[in-house]
Amino acid sequence: MTSLNDIRTTFLDYFRRNGHEVVPSSPLVPRNDPTLLFTNSGMVQFKNVFTGVEHRPYTRATTAQKCVRAGGKHNDLDNVGYTARHHTFFEMLGNFSFGDYFKEAAIPFAWDLITKEFGLDPDRLLVTVYHTDDEAAAIWKKHAGLPDERIIRIPTDDNFWMMGPTGPCGPCSEIFYDHGPEIPGGPPGSPDEDGDRFIEIWNLVFMQFERFEDGTQRDLPRPSIDTGMGLERMAAVLQGVHDNYDTDLFRSLIEASANASRTEPYGPGRLHHRVIADHLRSTSFLIADGVMPSNEGRGYVLRRIMRRAMRHAHMLGVDEPLMYRLVPELVRQMGQAYPELGQAQPLIEETLKLEETRFRQTLDRGLRILDEELAKLPDGAPLPGEVAFRLYDTYGFPLDLTQDALRERGRGVDVEGFERAMAEQKERARAAWAGSGEQKDAAIWFEIAEAHGPTEFLGYDTETAEGQILAVVRDGQKVNEAGQGQSVQIVLNQTPFYAEAGGQVGDTGWLVTDKGRARIIDTQKSAGVFIHHAEVVEGTIRPGDAAKLEVDHARRAAIRANHSATHLLHEALRRALGPHVAQRGSLNAPDRLRFDFSHSAALTREEIDRVEREVNAYIRQDAPVETRIMTLEEARAIGAQALFGEKYGDEVRVVSMGWAEKGAGPDGHTYSIELCGGTHVRRTGEIGVFVVVSESASAAGVRRIEALTGEKAFEYINEMQTRMAELTELLRCGQAEVVDRVRALIEERKALNNEVAQLRRELALAGGAGQGAGAEAREIGGVKFLAQVLKGVSGKELPALIDEHKARLGSGAILLIADTDGKAAVAAGVTSDLTDRISAVEMVRTAVAELGGKGGGGRPDLAQGGGRDASRADAAIAAVEKLLEEGK
């Protein structure tokens, strides 16, 4: 059997031999294209090449492209699992020509590959062409020898591709495989074309025209080729199956799901395994490409896919998180072709496990409510929209998840009612937002924006400026003046003060008029209006006054250094840990920086050192930092990196660091290119130095680095040196010997602690540390019983004491209670000859109940527990004695 991995390799090798550059798959998050939710075809990464914006060193390319279709225009989510060929994740194999060859080569390339390399029977193949594309039809007839009846002319837009309303476009030619007359369905263009007999396996797009706004078309000077073959579909054809889920890759994932859930792979749970197998691929690859579950944007789509799979796992009767346990099998199957999957495996597993654990806490209750609501309805009646909205709003059920659950119950949902309830909730939230808390003041900023327009920001070019005061606001109301000692918000027509955004804190400084002076303590932004939070320190401030504005220069300089350092840090982390690293939050303050990023494991000391060294190496380069304003298209063309989830306008600000012409490597190329609205240094050398002070967990699957730059970094280094000097004095050794000396002290302390513990045990065994019942064994119920209440002994030491008492007694039961600051640690032991009559677990639970605790556990011969009230130790011993007397 030809495996899916073999098909991918054969395809790429074939086109490599025919002069094509094998280009790696681009990420599922389109680089710098926020208009596209996910990469959904092979041509996405070449869009700028086709339009002429970007030039590459090759004119022929071939790829195996990761694609996701779930959300937005291309959404296959509802059908996944129920049909033979719908997927949220799939691979698109393609070959591309950028003004090189055209139809005369593209058609023979395709025909020879599928008939000679893959060995498909030519008699089972037919093609479609656009109804006016005589050229393509003639080539098919000449090269493939296809008769006219197997070259079907299609007059609809199904066979005419357009990049958009304007721009490159052209006819398509699709190759179909005939599964045979036993499968229902007719050929393309026939009334029965929606059947499953004839399946499209390859689409060839001939980009030969440019369309203009008036609808006219003109021949492109350099026509191009864009093709796409669905790998899963081709695998089904070559493996002789009609369903993509019966191919080798899906069978392995389905069987892994069945094994993990202890169910049959193709039994009653067959549908659930299909959904899990598909969704495992899309969720894992999305996480590997930096998408994390959230409540908006791409993260929300990821969460929807996760939760749909997790509900199907729940329906299999699985009580524990399932999906994360399947990731190793996915990596085994696809990790060689996509190394980023293996690199991100810990992050994928941790994210899936955490998300499933959280979702299971609400899933049972939500489904119970759904069943309760359905029981109230007449047979077949749809679920009311307000109920579906309550499931969404309260229990985190997306509408499609509710629809999926209802589908299995033969029900629908009132979608219009759901949308009405959603709109009503938004209106209530809007009203509450405008009328409560500090957001009550926000309405004033919209009012000012409508009256005066947005504030013009001058701070990229200058830190001092003049402006006119448009409004002075106090307690949410505009006022005619503000006097000394009052705290107000001031709005001007223009300002050099940066308003907090993108992790960069707002500027501070001074505002001076002819009649007054105010200290700016923060700058925020709302509705496009820059809000200067100010304290009037002298005279009065009035609307209409001309004002001189001056940013705190030293503070801004420190912020610039920290913000630029986060860009360098981001890239260094991606290089050290892998491409799955993506920014999850940041703080760029004058005294420190904080950077949150997607990664599942704590960084090792070596990884931190590597990142720190790389950032500092680039700082020492004193490389130029360039800021440019350009269109989104231009930014994409130079490879600028956008942050996931960010929305950008038609024009964007691009910050690059380094020299693009000096080639790859940390020794001086364009090291970092990001879309960013913050302020930055002019050269990396202005950062001074970069020091990591901590690395910690911020959230599940998210790590946090805190660092210092410039003067603060030098202060930190000096402080560490001072502490080191103090240590050398205290330890009476040189700096190089400090670590060894501390290790020796730790070992010495450990040995002393062990000696003390041994002395305590010996004292306890001798009865010197006991009280209450003493240290002598008594016979109760025919069993020797020893009970002690010990002080100065920790709970951790009790099991060892139990063992020593057992050795001394030979046969018997022991109860030890350690009193530490009024709280009790309890241990019970029973010699092996008595465990069929007496349980140490029962002894501990009996004692713990008297000591104000609960539970306790262990083995029949040794158990432990604890209680809040050690003063009741005598009562606990008495209760255990009674237990023994009763022969339990």
N, C-alpha and C positions, 0 to 999 in steps of 0.2 A: 504493500500500500504506500502511495506517495503521501508523505506527511505534510502538514501545513508548513512546517519549517523548511522542508525540501522544496516546496512550491515557491516560497519566497526567495530562497537562494537561487533556484533555477531562473526565475524571472530576472533578478538583478544581474546574475552572471551573464545571461543572454544579452542584455543591453550593454553591459560592460564590454563584452566582446565586439559589440557593434558601435563602439566609439562613444558611449555615454558615460558621463561622470556619475558614480553612485553617491548620491547625496543623502546624509542621514535624515531621518524623520525630524521634522520640527516639533516643538512642544505642542501639547494640546491647547495651551493658552497661546493664541496668536501673538507673536511679538509685536507690541506697540500698535495693536489694532483693537481698541476697545469696542468698536462697532460690531465685532464678531465674537460671539460668546465662546465658542470652541472651534478648533481646527476641524473642519468637516469634509475636507477633500485634499487631494495631493497637490493641487495647484495653489493653495493658500500661501505657502512660503515663497512661491515664485510670482506672486501677483505684481510686485513692483518690477520684476524682470520683464514680464509680458507687456506692461505699460510703458517700458522704457525709462522708468525712474531710476532703476538699479541696473548695474552692469556686472556680470560675473565672468570669470576667466574661462567659461565653457559655454557652448551653444547647444549641447545635448545633455540631458540629465535623466536619471531614473531614481525612483525612491520607493520605499515601503513606508507609507505614512500612517501614523496613528491618527484615528479620527473618533470623535464623539458626536452623537446626535441625540440630544436630550435637553429640551428647552429651546425657546425661541422658535424661529421658522422651521428649523429641521428638528422635529421632536418625534422620536420613535418609541418613547418610554412606555406609552399605554399598551402597545402591541407586543412588547418584548416578552418572550416566553410562550405566548399564545400562537405565534406563527412560526413558519419554518425559517424565515430569513430576516426578521427584524432584530436589530441589536442596538444597544446604546454605545458600544465600542466596536469598531471594526478596523481592519487594515485595508488601505487603498494602495494597490500597486499601480505605478504609472511610469510612462516615459514622456519626455517633454523635448520639444524643439523650439529654440528661441531664434527664429528667423533662419534656421539651418535647413532641414528637410521639410517636406510637406506631404500631401496625400500620397504622392507617388512612392514614398518610402514608408510612411506610417502604416499604410494598409498591408504591404508585404511583411513588414516587421511583425505586425499582429498575427497575420495568418500563419506565417512560418513558425512562430512561437507556439501557438496553441495546437497546430496540427503535427509539427515535426518534433518540437521539444517536449510538449505535454502529451502528444499522441492522441488527440481527440479525433474521432471519426468525422471527416469532412461532411459526410452525408447527414450528420446530426446538427449541422450548423447552418444558420441563415443570418442575414444581416438586414439592417434598415439604413436608409439614407434619406436626407431631406429631399422633398419631392422635386426640387429644381436642381439638385446636385448631380448633374449628369457625369461630371468628372469622376466623382467617387464611385458611382455605379459602374462606370466603364473600367475602373481599376479593379474593382472586385471581380468583375466578369473576366477580365484578362488574366489577373494573377491567380485568383482562387478558382477560376473555372466555374463560378456559380451561375446557374441559369437565372433568367429574369424572374421566375416565380419565387426564387429564394433571395432576391434583392428587393425588399419591400420599400416602396417610397411612401414616406409619412409627411403629410402636409401641415401638421400641427407644430406648435412650439416645442413639443417633446423632443424634436430632432433639430432644434435651433437653439444654440447656447448664447447667453448674453451675460457679460460681467456685471452689468448694471443698466440703467435706463440709457446711458450713453457709454461709449468706449468700445473696446474690442468685442467682437462677436463673430459667430459663424455657425455653419451647419454641423451636425453630429452624424456619426455612423455607429450603430450599436450592433454588437455580435450577440446572438442568442443561441442557447443550447436547447435541443429538443430532447426532453426526458422520455418521450415515447407516447404512443397512443393510449396506453393504460392510465395516463395521468390526464385529468380533465383540463381543458383550456385550448385556446386557439392561438394562432400566430399574432404577432404585433400588428395593430391596425384592424384586426377583426373584432366582431362583437364579443367574442369570448377571450379577448387578450388578457383579461385579469386572472385567468386560470393559472395553474402552476406547471403546465406542460412546457412552455417555452420560457426560459429564464435568461435574462440579460446577464452576460458575464463580463463584457468589456465595452466601454464607451470611448469612442475616438472623437475628439472635438477639433474641428479645423478652424482656427482663428484666422479669418481672411478678410474681415471687414471692420471698419470703424463706424459706429452709429452716432449720429448727431442729434441735437435736441429737436430738430424739425422732423426726425424720423428717417432722414435720408442716410444712405450708406455709401462708403467709399472703400475701395480696395486698400488693404494695408500694404505698405511697401515691403514689409518682411513678414509674411504670414507665418504662423506658429502652430505647434501641435501640443495638445493637452489630453492625456488619456487617463482612464481610471478603471482598474479591474478590482472588484471586490474579492479579497483573498479567501474569505470564508465561503463565498459562493463557488469559486473555482475549486476549492478543496472538496466541497460536496460533489461536484461533477467528477473530479478525478478519483475520488474514493468510492464512487458508485452509490451514493446515498442521495436522497431527495431533500433531506432536512439538514441545515447547517449544524444543528445541535447533535447530529449523529457523526460528525467528523472527529478525527482523533483528538484534537485539542479540547473540544467541548466534552467529549466522552471522559477524558481524564479529569476534568474539573467537576463534572457531574458525579463521577465515581468518588472523587475526594469528598464532595459534599455529602454523598450517601454514607461513606465510611465514618465521617465525623459526626453525622447525625444518627448513625446506626439505623438507617432506613434503606429500603430498596431503591436503587437508582432509577429504575424504569417501572416502578409500581405506582400506587396511588399518589405518591409525592412527586411524580415525574415533572409536573409543571413547576413546582417549587424549586426543584434542583436546576431546571433550565434558567429560571429567573436569577437564582443565586450565581450560577456560573457566568452568565452574561454580566451581571452587575458587579461581580468581583473584578472583572477585567476593567471596566470603566472607572470604578472607584479607585482601584489600585494605581492605574496609570495617571489619573487626575492628581492624586496625592503625590505621586512621584514627580509630577511636573509643577508642584508648588501650590495646588489648590487645596484649601482646608475647609471642612464643613463650617457653615455660618448661616446667617439668616438673610443674606442678600447676595445678589449677583451669582457668580460662578459657584461660590461656596454653598449657596442655597440649592442650586441644581444638584451638586454633589450630595448634599444631605438628603434630598428627595430620593435619589437613586439608592443611597445607603438604606434609608428607612423602608423603601419598597422591598429590597432584598431581605432585610431583617424581619419584616412582617411575614414573608414567605418562610423564613427559617423558623419563626414562631409557629407557623401552621404545620410544620413538620413535627412539632412537639418537642423542639429543642429548648431546654431551660437555660442554657449558658450561651454566652456569645460564641457564634459559629464562624463568621466570615474570616476573622483574623487567622483562624487555624488553617484556612485554605490557601493563604498567601504563599507558603513555601512551594506548593505544587504549581501555582501560577508562575513563580519565579523559575522553577525547574523547566517549565514548558517554554517560557518566553524570555527569560533573562539573558540568554546568549544573544538574541537578536536586539534586545533593548537593555543594555547594561544598567541604565538608570533605575530599572525596576529592582534589581538586586541591591543597588546602592541605597535605595530608599526603603528597603524591606522593613527595617525596625520601625521607621516612622509610619509606614502603611499599617503594620500590625497593631501598633499602639493606638493609632487613630481609629481604626475599625473597632477595636475592642472597647475603647472608651465610649465611642458613639453608640455602639450596640448596648452596652451596659446602661447608659443613660436612657436610651429609647425604651428599653424593656420596662423601665420603671413606670412608664405612662401607657405603654401599648395595651396591656391587659385591661386597664380601666377604660381606655378609649373604645376598645372593641366591645366591651361589655355595655357601655352606653349606647353604642351603635345598635347592638342587638335589642336593647331595651326600647329604643326609639322605633325600630322596625316592627317590634311586637305590637306597637300601638297603631300601626298603619294597616289599611286594608291590603289584601293580597295584591302584589304587583305595583302598589303605589310607590312613587319615587320618594326618596328621603327629602324632607323639607330643606331648603337652602340654609335657613338659620341654624338648623341642627348641624349641617355639614360645616358651617362657619364656626360653630362652638367647638367642634372637634379640632378644627384648624387653630383657633385662637387660644384654646385652653390646653389642648393635648399635643399640639405640634403636628397634627395630621394634615399634610398638604391635600388639596382637593383631589388630586389624581390618586392618592393613596386610598381615600375614602371611596372613590369611584372603582378602584381595583377590588376593594373588599366587597362592594355592593355587586359587582359584576358576577362574583361567584355565588351570590345569593339571588341572582336573577332580578336585580333591582337597578334603578338608575338614581340620579340625584337632580334636584332642581337647581341647575347651574345659575340661572338668572337670579333666583332667590339668594344663592350664595354670594353672587356679585353685589346684590343690593345690600346684604348684611355687611359685606366688606366695606362698601362705600359709606354706610351709616357709621360704622366704627371709626373710619378715617375722619369723618366729619366731627364725631364726638371728641376724638383725640385732638383734632385741630382746635376745637373750641376750648378744651381743657388746657391745651398748650398755651393758648392765647390768654387764658384767664386765671392761671394759678401759678404759684411759686415765682421764681425769678424769671421764668419765661413770660410772665405777664408783661414784662417790660419790652419783650421782643417786638410787639406790634408797632412801637414807636419807630423802630429802625426801618420797617417797611414803609411807614409814612414818610420818613425823611428821604428814603431812597426814591420814592415816587415823586417827591417834590424837587429833589436836587440831583438825582442820578447817583451812580456809584462813585466812591472816592477814587481819585487818581493816585496811584502809588508811585512815588518817585525814588523809593529807597534802594533800587538796584544801582542807581547812578550817583546818589548823593545821600549823606546823612544829615544835612542841614538844608532847610528850605523855608519858604514863606508860604502861608496859606491864609484863607479867610475862614473864620469860624462860622459855620452854617447853623449849628444848634448846640445848646448846652442843656443836658438832661440830668434831672435829679429825681430819684424815686419813680422812674418810668414816665415822667412828665417833662415837657420842654419848659425851661424857665428863662426869664429875661436877663438874669445875671447870677453869678455865683461869687460869694465873698470868701475872705480868708478863713481857713479851717474847714471848708466844706469839701465833701467828696462828690464829684460829678463825672459825667461822661461827656466828652467833647467831640463833635464831628466837624471836619473841615473839608473844603473842596479838594485839597490835595495834601499828601503827607509823605515824609520819608520814613515813618514808623512802620515796621513790618507787623502785620496782624497775625496772631498765632494760627498756624496751619501746617499740615504735613509733618507734625512732630516738632517743628521749630517754635519756640516760645515767642510771645510778643515782645516788641521793643519797649524800653523805658527811656526816659530823658526829660527834656524841658520844653515848655511852651511859654513864650513871653509876648505880652502885648504892651502897648503904651500905658495901660492902666493896671496891669496885674501880671502875676507870675504863677505858673502851676507846674507841679512835678508830675510827669506822666509815669504811672506805676505799672501799667500794663496796656497792651493794645490787642483788641479782639476785632472780629468782623462778623457782621450779620447783614444779609440782604445786599451784599456788595458795599456796605458802609463800614468804614474803619472807625472803631469806637475807641477813643483814647480815655482810659480810666485815669482820672487826675485828682490831685489834691491841691487846692488853691492855697498857696503859701504866702501870697502878698497881693494886696489890692483886690480888684474885681475882674472877672472874665465875662464878656458879653457876646452874644451872637452879633455878627457883622464886623467884629474887630479883626484887624489884620494881625497875624501872629507869626512870630519867628519860632521855628521848630528845630530842635537839635536832639538827635539820638545820642544816647550814652555810647560813645565811640568804643571804649575799651570793652564794654559788655557785648556790643554787636560783634566786635572782632573775635571774642571768645566763642560766641555762638556760631559765627561763620566757620571757625576752625573745627568745631565739633560736628557741624552739619556735613562739611566736606569729608571729615573722617568717617562718618557713617557710610558714605558712598564707597569709600575705599574698603571699609570693613565688610560691607555687603559682598563685594566682589571677592575679597580674600576668603570669606567663608564659603562661597560657592566653589572656589578653587580647592579649598582644603577638604570640604565635606561632600561636595557633589552638587549637581544642578537642581536637586530637590529643595535646596535652601532658598527660601523666599521671605521677604520682609513681612513681619506681622505687626509691627508697631515700632515707634521710635520716640525718643525725647532728645531734643537738641537744646540744651540749656547753656548758660554761660559757664557754669562750674562743672558740668559733667555731660556725658552722653549715655543714652541707653538704647539698645537695639534688640528687638525681639525677632526671632526668625524660626522657621519651621525646621525642626530636627528632633528626633525622638530621644537621643541618648545624651547624657552629659559629655561635654568635651573633655578629652584627656589633657593632661598637662602638655603633652607633645603637640596636640592639635592647637591649643591656645597659643603656645610659643610660635608655632608656624604662622598662624594668623597675625600675631603681633609683629613678628619679624617682617612679614610681607607688607603690612601697612606701613611700617617704619621705613622699609626700603623704598617705597614709593614716595614717602614724604621727603626722604633725602635726595630723590631725583630732582626736587624742586620743579616738577613738571607743570606746564601751564594748565590752567583751568579755564575752559572756554564756555561761555553762556551764549546761546543763540535762540532767537525766536523763529520758528518755522512752522509750516503746516504739518499736520499729522502724517501726510504722505511722505513729506521730506524726512521727518523724524524716523519713520519706519525704514526708509531707504538707507539710512546710516546705521541702523541696528540699535537705536536707542531703546533702553529697557524701561518698560512701564511697570508700575506696581499693580499687582492683581487687585481688581475691584475698584481701582481709581477710574473716575470719569474725566475725560479731557474734551476741551473745546476744539474748534477748527484750527486754532493756533496753539502751539505748545511751547514750553520753555525747555530747552535741552541743555543739560550740564554735562560736559565731557572733561576728562582729566587725562593728560598724557599727550604723546605725539603719535598721531595715526600713522605717519610714514615710516616709523622705526621698526615695524614688525611686531610679532607676538612676543610675549614674555614680560615679566615684571621689571625688565630693565629699560622700559621706556616706550610703550605703545599707548594707544588710547585705552587705558586700563578700565575706565568706567564711563558709560554713557547712560544717563537716566533722564527721564522726564521729571522735572522738579521745579517747584515754584519758590524755593527757599533762597537764602543768600549764602554765598560761598566765597572762599579765599580766591585770590587771583592766581596763586601758584601753590602747589602742594607743600612747599617748604615753609609756608606761613603757619602750617599746623604745628610745627615745632617737633613734637614727639607724641607718641601714642602709647598709652599703657592700659592694659586690661586689669581692672581691679576685682572683678567678680564674674562668675558664670554660674547661672542657676536656672531652675525650671520656672517658667512663667505660667504655663498652662499645659495641658496634655498635648504632647507633640510640638511644643513651642519652648525654645530656650531663650535665655536673656543674657546679654553681655552688657556690663557697665564698664565704662572706660573714661579716661581723662586725657586731655591734650594740653599742649602749651604749658603755661605757667603752673596750672593745677597739677599737671603730670610731674613737673619738676618738684613741686612741693611734696607730692606723694612719694617720689623717689627719695628725696631728702629725708622725709619722715621714716621711710623704711631703712635708710642708712643709719639714722640715729638709733633706731630700735636695734639694728644689728650691732652697733657699737656698744649699746647697753648690754646686749646678750653676751658679747665677748668679754665684757668686764665681769658680769655675773658668773659666767662659766669658766673664766680665766683661761681662755684659749683664743686662737686666731680665728678669723672669719671662715677660713676654709675648713676648720674643725668643728664649727658650731653644730652642723647637722649630726655628725657622729656623736658628739657629746650629748646632745639632746636624746638621741636614740639610746645611748647608754643609760641616761637617767631614767628614761621610760622603762627600760628593761629592769633596772634596779628597783624602781618603784613597784613594778609588777611582781618581782620576786619577794619584796617586803610584804606586799599585800597577800601573797600566797602564804607566807610565813604566819602572818596575823590570822588568816583564815584557818590555818591548821591549828594554831594555838586555841582559837575559839572552839573548834570542833573538839579538841582534846579536853578543854575546860567543860564543854557541854557534856561530853561523855563521862567526865568525872563527877558530874552533878553540880559543879561550881557555878554554872550559868543558869541553872534551873530555878524555878520557883513553882508554887502551886503544888502539882502532883509529884514533884521531885523527879529523880532520874532512875529510881528503882522500879523494876517490873513487878506487876501484881498479876495474879491469876484471876481472870474474869470469864465466866462461862466456859471454863476448861481451856482457856487460851492465855498465854502470858502476854500482858499488855503493858507497854511503857509509854507514858505521856510526859511531855516537857513543855514548859513555856520558857522561851529563851529571849534574852535581851543582848544586844550587841552582835546579833547574828542576822544576816540578810536572808531573804527568801531564796536566793540563788544557792545558798550553802546547804539548805535543808535536805535535798536529795542525797548528797554525799553523807550527811549525818545519818540518814535513814539506812543507807547501805552498811555503815559501820555498826549501827545498833543491831541490824539483822545478823551480822556476823557474830556479835557478842551473844545474842539471844539464842541463835540456832533455830528456834521456832517461836513465832509470836507475831504480834501486831504492834505497830509504833505510830504514835500521833505526836507531831512536833508543831508548835505554834511560836512563830517569831514575832515579837512585839517591837515595832519600829514607830516611834512617835505616836503611839495609840492605835496604829493600824496593824492588822494581823495578816501574816502570810502563813499558810497551813500546808503541811505535807503529811501524808499517811503512807505507811508501808506494811506489806504483809509478806511473810516468807512463803516460798513456793509451795510448801506442803499444806498451806491453809487456804490458798486462793479459791479452792472449790467450795469453801464454807464462808469465807469472809472477803469482802471486796474493799480495796483501798479507796475506790471511787465513792462508794457509799459512806465510808468513814469521813472522807473529806467533805462531802455534801452535807452530811449531818452537822459537822463542826461549823462549816461556813454559814449555815442557816442561823446558828446561834450567834455568830459573830457579825451579823448584819450584812452578809454578802449573799451572792446568788451563784448557783452552779458549782463549778469545780469539775475537773476531769483528769483522765489519765488512763492507766492500765490497772488491772486487778491487783497487781503487786506494788504499784507506785502511782500516787495521784497527788495533785496540788490544787490549791484554791486560795482565796483571800477574802477578808472581811474588813468592814470599816471600824469595828469596835473591839480592840484587843482586850479591853477590861473585862469582857465576858468570856475570857479563856477558860476559867474554871467551869462555867456552864457548858461550854463546848465539849470539854473533856468528859463531863458527866453525861452529856447526851450520847457521846460515842460509847462510853461504858454501858449505857442502857442498851444501845444497839447490839453490843457484843453479848450482853446477858440474854437478850432475846434470841440469840443465835442466828442473827441475820448476817 
